[in-house]
Protein backbone atom coordinates (compact mmCIF):
# COMPACT_ATOMS: atom_id res chain seq x y z
CA UNK A 1 0.00 0.00 0.00
CA UNK A 2 1.29 3.46 -0.85
CA UNK A 3 1.46 6.25 1.72
CA UNK A 4 -1.20 8.24 -0.14
CA UNK A 5 -3.52 5.22 -0.29
CA UNK A 6 -3.05 4.58 3.43
CA UNK A 7 -3.94 8.16 4.32
CA UNK A 8 -7.09 7.88 2.23
CA UNK A 9 -7.97 4.62 4.01
CA UNK A 10 -7.74 6.22 7.46
CA UNK A 11 -9.36 9.55 6.60
CA UNK A 12 -12.47 8.60 8.60
CA UNK A 13 -10.69 6.60 11.33
CA UNK A 14 -9.95 7.93 14.81
CA UNK A 15 -7.36 5.41 16.04
CA UNK A 16 -3.99 4.33 14.62
CA UNK A 17 -0.93 2.47 15.85
CA UNK A 18 2.61 3.59 15.00
CA UNK A 19 5.37 1.00 15.41
CA UNK A 20 8.99 2.07 15.85
CA UNK A 21 12.34 0.28 15.54
CA UNK A 22 12.76 -0.55 19.24
CA UNK A 23 10.05 -3.20 19.37
CA UNK A 24 11.36 -6.66 20.22
CA UNK A 25 8.64 -8.91 18.84
CA UNK A 26 6.41 -9.38 15.82
CA UNK A 27 3.46 -6.99 15.71
CA UNK A 28 0.14 -8.22 14.35
CA UNK A 29 -2.08 -5.17 13.77
CA UNK A 30 -5.62 -4.88 15.09
CA UNK A 31 -6.15 -1.35 13.77
CA UNK A 32 -4.61 0.80 11.00
CA UNK A 33 -0.85 0.64 11.55
CA UNK A 34 2.18 2.60 10.39
CA UNK A 35 5.56 0.89 10.64
CA UNK A 36 8.27 3.54 10.94
CA UNK A 37 11.59 2.53 9.36
CA UNK A 38 13.06 -0.34 11.44
CA UNK A 39 9.61 -0.95 12.90
CA UNK A 40 8.82 -2.59 9.57
CA UNK A 41 11.05 -5.52 10.59
CA UNK A 42 8.33 -6.52 13.08
CA UNK A 43 5.44 -6.32 10.62
CA UNK A 44 3.10 -9.34 10.66
CA UNK A 45 0.09 -10.19 8.54
CA UNK A 46 -2.94 -8.09 9.39
CA UNK A 47 -5.36 -9.33 6.78
CA UNK A 48 -7.46 -6.47 5.46
CA UNK A 49 -6.32 -3.98 8.10
CA UNK A 50 -4.61 -0.98 6.45
CA UNK A 51 -0.83 -1.08 6.97
CA UNK A 52 2.07 0.89 5.56
CA UNK A 53 5.80 1.27 6.19
CA UNK A 54 7.62 4.58 5.90
CA UNK A 55 11.09 5.91 6.65
CA UNK A 56 14.50 6.81 5.27
CA UNK A 57 15.78 3.24 5.57
CA UNK A 58 18.54 3.81 8.11
CA UNK A 59 17.23 1.12 10.46
CA UNK A 60 15.02 -1.05 8.23
CA UNK A 61 16.35 -4.31 6.81
CA UNK A 62 13.72 -4.63 4.08
CA UNK A 63 11.85 -2.57 1.52
CA UNK A 64 9.67 0.31 2.70
CA UNK A 65 6.38 1.34 1.10
CA UNK A 66 7.30 5.02 1.34
CA UNK A 67 10.97 6.02 1.28
CA UNK A 68 11.90 9.39 2.78
CA UNK A 69 15.07 11.35 1.98
CA UNK A 70 18.08 10.33 4.05
CA UNK A 71 19.23 13.96 4.37
CA UNK A 72 16.40 15.89 5.99
CA UNK A 73 15.84 18.15 8.99
CA UNK A 74 12.98 16.13 10.50
CA UNK A 75 12.64 12.59 11.82
CA UNK A 76 10.61 9.79 10.27
CA UNK A 77 8.20 9.99 13.21
CA UNK A 78 7.78 13.74 12.71
CA UNK A 79 6.82 13.13 9.07
CA UNK A 80 4.22 10.55 10.08
CA UNK A 81 2.65 12.66 12.83
CA UNK A 82 2.41 15.76 10.63
CA UNK A 83 0.66 13.72 7.92
CA UNK A 84 -2.12 12.22 10.04
CA UNK A 85 -5.68 13.25 9.13
CA UNK A 86 -7.54 15.52 11.54
CA UNK A 87 -10.00 12.74 12.42
CA UNK A 88 -7.25 10.70 14.09
CA UNK A 89 -7.46 11.53 17.80
CA UNK A 90 -6.10 8.35 19.42
CA UNK A 91 -2.58 7.16 18.67
CA UNK A 92 -0.58 4.29 20.14
CA UNK A 93 3.20 4.54 19.79
CA UNK A 94 5.18 1.37 20.46
CA UNK A 95 8.87 0.77 19.88
CA UNK A 96 9.97 4.37 20.44
CA UNK A 97 11.31 4.24 24.02
CA UNK A 98 14.78 3.11 25.05
CA UNK A 99 18.36 3.11 23.78
CA UNK A 100 19.45 6.60 22.63
CA UNK A 101 18.15 9.29 24.98
CA UNK A 102 18.48 12.01 22.35
CA UNK A 103 16.13 10.08 20.05
CA UNK A 104 13.72 9.44 22.91
CA UNK A 105 13.62 13.12 23.91
CA UNK A 106 13.20 14.19 20.27
CA UNK A 107 10.28 11.76 19.91
CA UNK A 108 8.56 13.28 22.95
CA UNK A 109 9.22 16.76 21.56
CA UNK A 110 7.65 15.80 18.23
CA UNK A 111 4.59 14.43 20.05
CA UNK A 112 4.31 17.76 21.89
CA UNK A 113 4.54 19.75 18.63
CA UNK A 114 1.98 17.45 17.02
CA UNK A 115 -0.48 17.85 19.91
CA UNK A 116 -0.17 21.65 19.71
CA UNK A 117 -1.64 21.52 16.19
CA UNK A 118 -4.71 19.41 17.00
CA UNK A 119 -8.04 21.19 17.19
CA UNK A 120 -9.84 18.18 18.68
CA UNK A 121 -8.60 16.68 21.92
CA UNK A 122 -6.01 14.08 20.95
CA UNK A 123 -4.34 11.42 23.07
CA UNK A 124 -1.02 9.72 22.35
CA UNK A 125 -0.10 6.61 24.34
CA UNK A 126 3.61 5.74 24.26
CA UNK A 127 4.60 2.39 25.69
CA UNK A 128 7.38 -0.15 25.99
CA UNK A 129 7.78 -3.30 28.05
CA UNK A 130 8.86 -1.16 31.02
CA UNK A 131 7.40 2.33 30.58
CA UNK A 132 4.11 3.99 29.77
CA UNK A 133 3.47 7.62 28.87
CA UNK A 134 0.10 9.20 28.16
CA UNK A 135 0.16 12.58 26.41
CA UNK A 136 -2.93 14.65 25.66
CA UNK A 137 -3.41 17.89 23.78
CA UNK A 138 -5.63 19.74 26.26
CA UNK A 139 -8.63 19.34 28.55
CA UNK A 140 -9.15 16.93 31.42
CA UNK A 141 -8.33 13.24 31.52
CA UNK A 142 -9.34 10.79 34.24
CA UNK A 143 -6.97 7.90 34.83
CA UNK A 144 -7.11 4.96 37.23
CA UNK A 145 -3.55 4.98 38.57
CA UNK A 146 -1.81 2.92 41.22
CA UNK A 147 1.67 3.84 42.36
CA UNK A 148 4.18 6.38 41.12
CA UNK A 149 3.40 8.80 38.29
CA UNK A 150 4.89 12.09 37.10
CA UNK A 151 3.35 14.97 35.16
CA UNK A 152 5.50 17.08 32.85
CA UNK A 153 5.04 19.73 30.18
CA UNK A 154 7.22 20.96 27.30
CA UNK A 155 6.22 24.60 27.74
CA UNK A 156 5.17 26.45 30.92
CA UNK A 157 1.58 25.61 31.79
CA UNK A 158 -0.84 25.64 34.72
CA UNK A 159 -1.72 21.98 35.34
CA UNK A 160 -4.39 20.83 37.78
CA UNK A 161 -4.08 17.41 39.45
CA UNK A 162 -6.86 16.16 41.70
CA UNK A 163 -8.40 12.94 42.96
CA UNK A 164 -6.77 9.94 44.59
CA UNK A 165 -3.16 11.13 44.71
CA UNK A 166 -0.70 12.21 47.36
CA UNK A 167 0.28 15.58 45.85
CA UNK A 168 -2.58 17.48 44.17
CA UNK A 169 -1.99 20.65 42.18
CA UNK A 170 -4.67 23.32 42.28
CA UNK A 171 -3.80 24.84 38.90
CA UNK A 172 -2.71 28.21 40.29
CA UNK A 173 0.99 27.31 39.96
CA UNK A 174 2.70 27.35 36.56
CA UNK A 175 4.48 24.07 35.91
CA UNK A 176 7.91 24.82 34.36
CA UNK A 177 9.28 22.82 31.45
CA UNK A 178 10.44 19.32 32.48
CA UNK A 179 10.23 20.40 36.11
CA UNK A 180 10.58 18.26 39.23
CA UNK A 181 7.41 19.95 40.57
CA UNK A 182 5.31 17.22 38.96
CA UNK A 183 7.78 14.42 39.66
CA UNK A 184 7.06 11.23 41.65
CA UNK A 185 3.47 11.70 42.70
CA UNK A 186 1.70 8.66 44.15
CA UNK A 187 -1.76 7.54 43.07
CA UNK A 188 -4.19 5.13 44.69
CA UNK A 189 -7.24 5.36 42.42
CA UNK A 190 -8.92 7.75 40.00
CA UNK A 191 -6.82 10.83 39.23
CA UNK A 192 -7.95 13.84 37.17
CA UNK A 193 -5.32 15.82 35.26
CA UNK A 194 -6.30 19.04 33.52
CA UNK A 195 -4.32 21.33 31.22
CA UNK A 196 -4.94 23.83 28.43
CA UNK A 197 -1.80 22.76 26.54
CA UNK A 198 -0.13 19.40 25.82
CA UNK A 199 0.61 17.46 28.98
CA UNK A 200 2.59 14.24 29.55
CA UNK A 201 1.86 11.68 32.27
CA UNK A 202 4.71 9.23 32.99
CA UNK A 203 3.44 6.06 34.65
CA UNK A 204 5.85 3.77 36.47
CA UNK A 205 5.41 0.05 35.95
C-alpha positions as CSV (number, residue, x, y, z in Angstrom):
1,X,0.0,0.0,0.0
2,X,1.3,3.5,-0.8
3,X,1.5,6.2,1.7
4,X,-1.2,8.2,-0.1
5,X,-3.5,5.2,-0.3
6,X,-3.0,4.6,3.4
7,X,-3.9,8.2,4.3
8,X,-7.1,7.9,2.2
9,X,-8.0,4.6,4.0
10,X,-7.7,6.2,7.5
11,X,-9.4,9.5,6.6
12,X,-12.5,8.6,8.6
13,X,-10.7,6.6,11.3
14,X,-10.0,7.9,14.8
15,X,-7.4,5.4,16.0
16,X,-4.0,4.3,14.6
17,X,-0.9,2.5,15.9
18,X,2.6,3.6,15.0
19,X,5.4,1.0,15.4
20,X,9.0,2.1,15.9
21,X,12.3,0.3,15.5
22,X,12.8,-0.5,19.2
23,X,10.1,-3.2,19.4
24,X,11.4,-6.7,20.2
25,X,8.6,-8.9,18.8
26,X,6.4,-9.4,15.8
27,X,3.5,-7.0,15.7
28,X,0.1,-8.2,14.3
29,X,-2.1,-5.2,13.8
30,X,-5.6,-4.9,15.1
31,X,-6.2,-1.4,13.8
32,X,-4.6,0.8,11.0
33,X,-0.8,0.6,11.6
34,X,2.2,2.6,10.4
35,X,5.6,0.9,10.6
36,X,8.3,3.5,10.9
37,X,11.6,2.5,9.4
38,X,13.1,-0.3,11.4
39,X,9.6,-0.9,12.9
40,X,8.8,-2.6,9.6
41,X,11.1,-5.5,10.6
42,X,8.3,-6.5,13.1
43,X,5.4,-6.3,10.6
44,X,3.1,-9.3,10.7
45,X,0.1,-10.2,8.5
46,X,-2.9,-8.1,9.4
47,X,-5.4,-9.3,6.8
48,X,-7.5,-6.5,5.5
49,X,-6.3,-4.0,8.1
50,X,-4.6,-1.0,6.4
51,X,-0.8,-1.1,7.0
52,X,2.1,0.9,5.6
53,X,5.8,1.3,6.2
54,X,7.6,4.6,5.9
55,X,11.1,5.9,6.6
56,X,14.5,6.8,5.3
57,X,15.8,3.2,5.6
58,X,18.5,3.8,8.1
59,X,17.2,1.1,10.5
60,X,15.0,-1.0,8.2
61,X,16.3,-4.3,6.8
62,X,13.7,-4.6,4.1
63,X,11.9,-2.6,1.5
64,X,9.7,0.3,2.7
65,X,6.4,1.3,1.1
66,X,7.3,5.0,1.3
67,X,11.0,6.0,1.3
68,X,11.9,9.4,2.8
69,X,15.1,11.3,2.0
70,X,18.1,10.3,4.0
71,X,19.2,14.0,4.4
72,X,16.4,15.9,6.0
73,X,15.8,18.2,9.0
74,X,13.0,16.1,10.5
75,X,12.6,12.6,11.8
76,X,10.6,9.8,10.3
77,X,8.2,10.0,13.2
78,X,7.8,13.7,12.7
79,X,6.8,13.1,9.1
80,X,4.2,10.6,10.1
81,X,2.6,12.7,12.8
82,X,2.4,15.8,10.6
83,X,0.7,13.7,7.9
84,X,-2.1,12.2,10.0
85,X,-5.7,13.3,9.1
86,X,-7.5,15.5,11.5
87,X,-10.0,12.7,12.4
88,X,-7.2,10.7,14.1
89,X,-7.5,11.5,17.8
90,X,-6.1,8.3,19.4
91,X,-2.6,7.2,18.7
92,X,-0.6,4.3,20.1
93,X,3.2,4.5,19.8
94,X,5.2,1.4,20.5
95,X,8.9,0.8,19.9
96,X,10.0,4.4,20.4
97,X,11.3,4.2,24.0
98,X,14.8,3.1,25.1
99,X,18.4,3.1,23.8
100,X,19.4,6.6,22.6
101,X,18.1,9.3,25.0
102,X,18.5,12.0,22.3
103,X,16.1,10.1,20.0
104,X,13.7,9.4,22.9
105,X,13.6,13.1,23.9
106,X,13.2,14.2,20.3
107,X,10.3,11.8,19.9
108,X,8.6,13.3,22.9
109,X,9.2,16.8,21.6
110,X,7.6,15.8,18.2
111,X,4.6,14.4,20.0
112,X,4.3,17.8,21.9
113,X,4.5,19.8,18.6
114,X,2.0,17.5,17.0
115,X,-0.5,17.9,19.9
116,X,-0.2,21.6,19.7
117,X,-1.6,21.5,16.2
118,X,-4.7,19.4,17.0
119,X,-8.0,21.2,17.2
120,X,-9.8,18.2,18.7
121,X,-8.6,16.7,21.9
122,X,-6.0,14.1,21.0
123,X,-4.3,11.4,23.1
124,X,-1.0,9.7,22.3
125,X,-0.1,6.6,24.3
126,X,3.6,5.7,24.3
127,X,4.6,2.4,25.7
128,X,7.4,-0.2,26.0
129,X,7.8,-3.3,28.1
130,X,8.9,-1.2,31.0
131,X,7.4,2.3,30.6
132,X,4.1,4.0,29.8
133,X,3.5,7.6,28.9
134,X,0.1,9.2,28.2
135,X,0.2,12.6,26.4
136,X,-2.9,14.6,25.7
137,X,-3.4,17.9,23.8
138,X,-5.6,19.7,26.3
139,X,-8.6,19.3,28.5
140,X,-9.2,16.9,31.4
141,X,-8.3,13.2,31.5
142,X,-9.3,10.8,34.2
143,X,-7.0,7.9,34.8
144,X,-7.1,5.0,37.2
145,X,-3.5,5.0,38.6
146,X,-1.8,2.9,41.2
147,X,1.7,3.8,42.4
148,X,4.2,6.4,41.1
149,X,3.4,8.8,38.3
150,X,4.9,12.1,37.1
151,X,3.4,15.0,35.2
152,X,5.5,17.1,32.8
153,X,5.0,19.7,30.2
154,X,7.2,21.0,27.3
155,X,6.2,24.6,27.7
156,X,5.2,26.4,30.9
157,X,1.6,25.6,31.8
158,X,-0.8,25.6,34.7
159,X,-1.7,22.0,35.3
160,X,-4.4,20.8,37.8
161,X,-4.1,17.4,39.4
162,X,-6.9,16.2,41.7
163,X,-8.4,12.9,43.0
164,X,-6.8,9.9,44.6
165,X,-3.2,11.1,44.7
166,X,-0.7,12.2,47.4
167,X,0.3,15.6,45.9
168,X,-2.6,17.5,44.2
169,X,-2.0,20.7,42.2
170,X,-4.7,23.3,42.3
171,X,-3.8,24.8,38.9
172,X,-2.7,28.2,40.3
173,X,1.0,27.3,40.0
174,X,2.7,27.4,36.6
175,X,4.5,24.1,35.9
176,X,7.9,24.8,34.4
177,X,9.3,22.8,31.4
178,X,10.4,19.3,32.5
179,X,10.2,20.4,36.1
180,X,10.6,18.3,39.2
181,X,7.4,19.9,40.6
182,X,5.3,17.2,39.0
183,X,7.8,14.4,39.7
184,X,7.1,11.2,41.6
185,X,3.5,11.7,42.7
186,X,1.7,8.7,44.2
187,X,-1.8,7.5,43.1
188,X,-4.2,5.1,44.7
189,X,-7.2,5.4,42.4
190,X,-8.9,7.7,40.0
191,X,-6.8,10.8,39.2
192,X,-7.9,13.8,37.2
193,X,-5.3,15.8,35.3
194,X,-6.3,19.0,33.5
195,X,-4.3,21.3,31.2
196,X,-4.9,23.8,28.4
197,X,-1.8,22.8,26.5
198,X,-0.1,19.4,25.8
199,X,0.6,17.5,29.0
200,X,2.6,14.2,29.6
201,X,1.9,11.7,32.3
202,X,4.7,9.2,33.0
203,X,3.4,6.1,34.6
204,X,5.8,3.8,36.5
205,X,5.4,0.0,36.0
